Every structure is written in structure tokens, then in C-alpha cells.
Amino acid sequence: MRCNHLFKIFSILMLVCCLTIASGCGLGKLAREHQQAKGGPVELKLAYHLPANHYLSQGMERFAQRVNERSGGSIVIKTYPAGQLYTDKSMNDAIMSGGLDMGLNSTAMWTTVIPALNVLDVPFLLTNYDSVARAMDGSLGRTLSTEMERKGVHPLIWVDYGYVQFANNSRPLKEPEDFQGLQLRGYGQIPAETIKALGASPVTMSSGEVYMAIQRGTIDGQTSGTTAMYERKIYEVAKYLTMTNHAFCEFVLAMNNSSWEQLTDEQKQLVEEAAEETRDEIRQQTREEDLKAMEELKAAGMEVYTIPNEDIPRWRDATMSVRENFIRKTGDLGRQLVDQCLAANK
């Protein structure tokens, strides 16, 4: 009798320990299954590193609110903005390992794991916002999603951030030849290759160092989106802005595959619909924010030059080596991705 009593106590203690370990590991799968078995909500953590007032951040908050409300409490998404939980550098490993259920991060941060995503930085492939939308909603987006899924990641939506431009403090850049001799900061491997192809020297440094580096003359300028330029007050240290629209910055809202598969079919549909609704809002807002930032940079004193459409073939030819190098490194997949981008322009 006493042995049976002790055995029951031991069994209860072991069950409590198992549930505690499962919950504390960050994976949470056993704990979530236990909650669902009791009729409790599925709890998901959503992280992003952008500041809370950024329009992409606000979009993520709307997405979480939509899911929480429309699911009637069966799904509870808790958000962690501004790098509270993970930085942009540590987030992707957390998503792949299951330590994080979902996160918003730039495709540039995924390229070390999924080189195919470099295609978005290959210059002059997607010529306008409509082309980007057709590509990401169509064959290009599907191909890139397949590559991510091979890493145990389920991409919910591709999230627009905007086109990439050039700013410098030396001279107007109206022709590819005008880049000769300049030192420009890029934000990754392919941006650096593009700078080099145009005749300038690429410089590696963090985005937080750019302002001071231009001010001190360590570099002549940099490449990024207009919204980033305005937020970092590049207009105070760089006089010339060239609107090239040569590459496109994209983010991806991605889920750990196990977190995705724990949802019912109805829950998956609800999450997808909320995500797509948010994507469409951000897509329109990105166009408006890009234009607004350009006008603000102009009003702040920058001299703005926009490449005429008829001149784009010259710029494309000048940077063609970057496209060829991308295809050489990625093989048949790279060629397929480039063709999918070009087809979206038609």
C-alpha cells in the first residue's frame, strides 16, 4: 500500500518535471500540445528588430492583432519589437531551431543560409513596384519559398521594404562612369559587387558608422533605401542622391515549420489571410514612404537625380557582371530566378 502511494507521488513529480523542461526549453512543443489537449490557445512568439514606430513594425502589430481577434482566442501571438528577444543576426537561427515561432527579418540576413535570396540584390532585374509584386506573388516567390522550406522554415509573406539608391558627397552620379574613384559603403556581398562593377570601391562598415564616415571623408557615400537615408539623416553629410531603383530590399515573415504544422487547417487559413492582408497594406505604404522620403531628402537640401527609363539599359550593361557572377555561383537555380524576375517585368 505504502509502495503504491510512493509510486503515485513519484509519477506526478516526473510529469511536472517533464512539463517544466518542455516549457523552459523555448521549443514549447510539448507544452503547447498539452494546452491544446485541454482546449487552451496556441501561443506564438513573433519577434522583429525594427523600432516600434517603423511602418513595417506597425504592420506586424496589426497582423498579430488580427490573428488574435479573428481566432477567437484560439491563437495568441505575442510580439517582441526592437530586438527585445532576438537581434536581426540571431533571429534566423532561433526560427530554424524552434526557439522562436516566427520573426520578421530582411532577406539579406537570410542569404548566408539561403544564397538564392541574393537575387533581389542583383541590379536592374525588377524595374518597378508592379514587377516586384508580380514576382513575389508569383513564380519567384514560390521558388524562394521552396528554398526556405528546405531549411525547416515556412515563409508566410514577403514584405516590401523598398528600392535601393545611391547617396554621396562628391558629385552628381548621372552616368555609370561618374562612380570612378569613389568609396561607397554597401550592405552585403552583391551590393559590394555592384559598387565595384560601376568603378567605385566598396567599403564594409555597419550602418551606424556611415554618417560619421561620410562626415569625416572616410567614405564618399553609401547605398540604401531613401527611408533609411532620411532616418539616419544622411542629408546632413551627403549632398547628392541618385535614384537608380537598381535593387529591392525585401523582408520575410517566416515561421518555424513545427510551429506552423501544429496549427489546424482552419487556423492556417486564418493566419495566411491576416498575413496577406497586412502584406498588401505594407506594399502600398512602401511606395508612398519611398516617395515621401525622397521628397523629404530633397527638401532637406539634397540634389536629386532620377535615371531616365531610356538610360537604364546602359546601367544594366555596366553591372551585368554581377548578374553573371550570381548565376555562375548558383547554377541552374540562379538562372531560373533571374528569368523569373525578368518575366515579371512583362
C-alpha positions in Angstrom: 0.0 0.0 0.0 2.8 2.4 1.0 4.8 1.4 -2.1 1.8 2.2 -4.4 1.4 5.6 -2.7 5.1 6.4 -3.2 4.9 5.3 -6.8 2.0 7.7 -7.5 3.8 10.6 -5.9 6.9 9.8 -7.9 4.9 9.6 -11.2 3.3 13.0 -10.5 6.7 14.6 -9.8 8.1 13.2 -13.0 5.2 14.6 -15.0 5.6 18.0 -13.5 9.4 17.9 -14.3 8.7 17.0 -17.9 6.2 19.7 -18.5 8.6 22.3 -16.8 11.5 21.2 -19.0 9.4 21.3 -22.2 8.2 24.8 -21.4 11.6 26.1 -20.3 13.5 24.9 -23.4 11.9 27.6 -25.6 10.8 24.9 -28.0 7.4 24.7 -26.2 6.0 22.0 -28.4 5.0 19.6 -25.6 3.6 22.4 -23.6 1.6 23.7 -26.5 0.2 20.2 -27.3 -0.7 19.9 -23.6 -2.5 23.2 -23.8 -4.4 22.2 -27.0 -5.4 18.9 -25.4 -7.0 20.9 -22.6 -8.6 23.3 -25.1 -6.2 26.1 -24.4 -4.8 28.6 -27.0 -1.8 28.1 -29.2 0.8 30.7 -28.1 3.2 32.0 -30.7 6.1 34.4 -30.2 6.7 37.0 -33.0 10.0 39.0 -33.0 11.4 41.7 -35.1 14.4 44.1 -34.7 12.9 47.3 -36.3 11.9 50.1 -33.9 8.2 50.1 -32.8 7.4 53.2 -34.8 8.6 51.8 -38.1 5.7 51.1 -40.6 6.8 47.5 -41.0 6.7 47.1 -37.2 3.2 48.6 -37.1 2.2 46.2 -39.8 3.4 43.3 -37.7 1.4 44.6 -34.7 -1.8 44.8 -37.0 -1.1 41.2 -38.2 -0.8 39.9 -34.6 -4.0 41.8 -33.5 -5.9 40.4 -36.5 -5.0 36.8 -35.7 -5.7 37.2 -32.0 -9.1 38.7 -32.6 -10.2 36.6 -35.5 -9.2 33.3 -34.0 -11.4 34.0 -31.0 -8.5 33.4 -28.7 -7.5 30.0 -30.1 -4.2 31.6 -31.2 -2.4 34.2 -29.1 0.5 35.9 -30.8 2.8 37.9 -28.5 5.1 40.4 -30.2 8.7 41.4 -29.3 9.7 44.6 -31.1 13.1 46.4 -31.5 15.3 43.4 -30.9 13.9 42.7 -27.4 14.0 38.9 -27.9 16.4 38.5 -30.8 18.6 40.8 -33.0 18.5 40.5 -36.8 21.7 38.5 -36.6 20.4 35.9 -34.1 16.8 35.7 -35.2 17.1 33.3 -38.1 18.9 30.6 -36.1 16.2 30.9 -33.5 13.5 30.4 -36.1 15.2 27.4 -37.6 15.9 25.7 -34.3 12.4 26.3 -32.9 13.4 28.7 -30.2 11.3 31.3 -31.9 7.9 30.6 -33.6 8.0 33.5 -36.1 10.1 36.5 -37.0 10.3 39.4 -39.5 13.8 39.8 -40.9 15.4 41.1 -44.1 16.2 38.6 -46.9 19.7 40.0 -46.8 20.1 38.4 -43.3 18.9 35.0 -44.7 21.4 34.9 -47.7 24.1 33.1 -45.7 21.7 30.2 -45.2 19.7 30.6 -48.4 22.0 32.1 -51.2 19.1 32.1 -53.6 17.7 35.2 -51.8 20.7 37.2 -53.1 18.7 37.5 -56.4 16.8 40.5 -55.0 20.1 42.5 -54.8 21.2 41.6 -58.4 21.0 45.1 -60.1 18.3 46.1 -62.6 16.3 42.8 -62.6 12.9 44.2 -61.3 12.2 47.5 -62.9 9.2 48.8 -60.9 6.9 48.1 -57.9 4.4 46.3 -60.0 7.1 44.0 -61.3 8.2 43.3 -57.7 4.6 42.4 -56.7 4.1 40.1 -59.7 7.4 38.4 -59.0 7.0 37.9 -55.2 3.3 36.8 -55.6 4.2 34.6 -58.5 6.9 32.1 -59.6 9.8 33.9 -57.9 8.1 34.0 -54.5 7.2 30.3 -54.9 10.7 29.3 -55.8 12.3 31.2 -52.9 9.7 29.8 -50.5 10.7 26.3 -51.5 14.3 27.1 -50.8 13.4 28.4 -47.3 11.1 25.4 -46.6 14.2 23.1 -47.1 15.7 24.8 -44.1 12.6 24.0 -41.9 11.2 27.4 -42.3 7.7 28.3 -43.6 7.5 31.8 -45.2 4.2 33.4 -44.5 4.6 36.6 -46.6 7.2 38.6 -48.4 7.2 42.1 -47.1 8.3 45.1 -49.2 10.9 47.5 -47.8 11.7 49.5 -50.9 14.2 50.2 -53.7 17.9 50.9 -53.2 19.5 54.2 -54.2 22.9 55.9 -54.1 23.9 58.9 -52.0 27.3 60.6 -52.0 29.0 63.9 -51.1 31.4 64.2 -54.0 29.4 64.8 -57.2 26.2 64.0 -59.1 26.1 60.4 -60.3 24.3 60.7 -63.7 26.2 58.1 -65.6 27.9 54.8 -64.6 31.3 56.5 -65.4 30.7 59.0 -62.6 31.3 56.4 -60.0 35.0 56.1 -60.8 37.3 56.6 -57.8 34.6 56.9 -55.2 34.5 54.9 -52.0 30.9 53.7 -51.1 29.6 51.6 -48.3 27.4 48.6 -49.4 25.3 46.4 -47.1 26.3 43.0 -48.4 28.2 40.9 -50.9 26.2 41.7 -54.1 25.8 45.4 -53.3 29.6 45.5 -52.9 29.9 43.8 -56.3 27.6 46.3 -57.8 29.6 49.2 -56.5 32.8 47.6 -57.9 31.2 47.0 -61.3 30.4 50.7 -61.5 34.0 51.6 -60.9 33.9 52.6 -57.2 35.5 50.9 -54.2 33.1 49.1 -51.8 33.7 49.6 -48.1 32.4 47.4 -45.3 31.0 49.0 -42.2 27.9 49.0 -40.0 25.0 51.2 -40.9 25.6 53.1 -37.6 29.1 54.2 -38.8 28.1 55.6 -42.2 27.1 59.1 -41.1 30.3 59.8 -39.3 32.4 58.2 -42.1 30.9 60.4 -44.8 31.2 63.5 -42.5 34.9 62.7 -41.9 35.6 61.9 -45.6 36.5 58.3 -44.8 33.9 57.3 -47.5 32.2 59.3 -50.2 28.8 57.8 -49.8 26.6 54.8 -49.5 23.8 52.7 -50.9 20.4 52.1 -49.2 16.8 53.0 -49.4 15.6 56.6 -49.1 13.7 55.8 -45.9 16.9 54.6 -44.2 18.7 57.6 -45.5 16.2 60.0 -44.0 16.0 58.2 -40.7 19.9 58.3 -40.4 20.0 62.0 -41.5 22.3 61.2 -44.4 21.1 64.5 -45.9 23.3 66.3 -43.4 26.5 64.8 -44.7 25.7 63.9 -48.4 24.6 66.4 -51.0 23.8 64.1 -54.0 21.0 61.5 -54.3 20.8 59.3 -57.4 17.5 57.4 -57.8 18.6 54.2 -59.6 16.0 51.7 -58.3 18.7 49.1 -59.1 17.9 46.6 -56.3 14.9 45.9 -54.0 15.0 45.3 -50.2 12.6 42.6 -49.1 11.8 41.3 -45.7 10.1 37.9 -45.0 7.8 37.0 -42.2 8.8 33.4 -41.5 7.6 30.7 -39.1 9.4 27.7 -37.7 7.9 24.7 -39.6 6.9 22.8 -36.5 5.1 25.8 -35.1 3.2 26.1 -38.4 2.3 22.4 -38.6 0.8 22.4 -35.1 -2.0 24.7 -36.4 -5.2 23.2 -37.7 -6.2 23.8 -41.3 -8.7 26.4 -40.3 -6.1 28.2 -38.2 -3.5 28.1 -41.0 -6.1 29.7 -43.4 -6.9 32.4 -40.8 -3.2 33.2 -40.3 -2.5 33.3 -44.0 -5.4 35.6 -44.7 -4.3 38.0 -41.9 -0.7 37.9 -43.2 -1.7 38.6 -46.8 -4.0 41.5 -45.8 -1.1 43.0 -43.9 1.3 42.4 -46.8 -0.9 44.3 -49.2 -1.2 47.3 -46.9 2.6 47.4 -46.4 3.1 47.1 -50.1 1.1 50.2 -50.8 2.7 52.0 -47.9 6.2 51.2 -49.1 5.6 53.0 -52.4 4.3 56.0 -50.5 7.1 56.0 -47.9 9.8 55.8 -50.6 8.4 58.8 -52.5 7.8 60.7 -49.3 11.4 60.1 -48.1 12.8 61.2 -51.4 10.9 64.5 -51.2 12.0 65.0 -47.6 15.6 64.4 -48.6 15.2 67.0 -51.4 13.6 69.5 -49.0 16.5 68.9 -46.6 18.9 70.1 -49.3 19.9 67.0 -51.3 20.2 67.3 -55.1 18.1 64.5 -56.6 18.7 62.9 -59.9 16.4 60.1 -61.2 17.8 57.9 -64.0 15.5 58.2 -67.1 14.0 54.9 -68.3 15.8 55.2 -71.6 19.2 55.2 -69.8 18.5 52.0 -67.7 19.9 49.6 -70.4 23.3 51.4 -70.1 23.3 51.0 -66.3 22.2 47.4 -66.7 25.1 46.7 -69.1 27.6 48.3 -66.8 26.6 46.0 -63.9 25.9 42.8 -66.0 29.0 41.1 -64.4 27.1 41.0 -61.1 24.2 39.1 -62.7 26.6 36.7 -64.5 28.6 36.1 -61.3 25.3 35.3 -59.4 24.3 32.8 -62.0 27.8 31.2 -62.0 27.7 30.7 -58.2 24.1 29.4 -58.0 23.9 27.4 -61.3 20.6 26.4 -62.8 18.6 27.7 -59.8 20.2 31.1 -60.3 19.4 31.2 -64.0 15.8 30.2 -63.1 15.5 33.0 -60.5 16.9 35.6 -62.9 14.4 34.5 -65.6 11.5 34.7 -63.2 12.4 38.3 -62.3 12.7 39.3 -66.0 9.4 37.6 -66.8 7.7 39.7 -64.1 8.6 42.9 -66.0 6.4 42.0 -68.9 
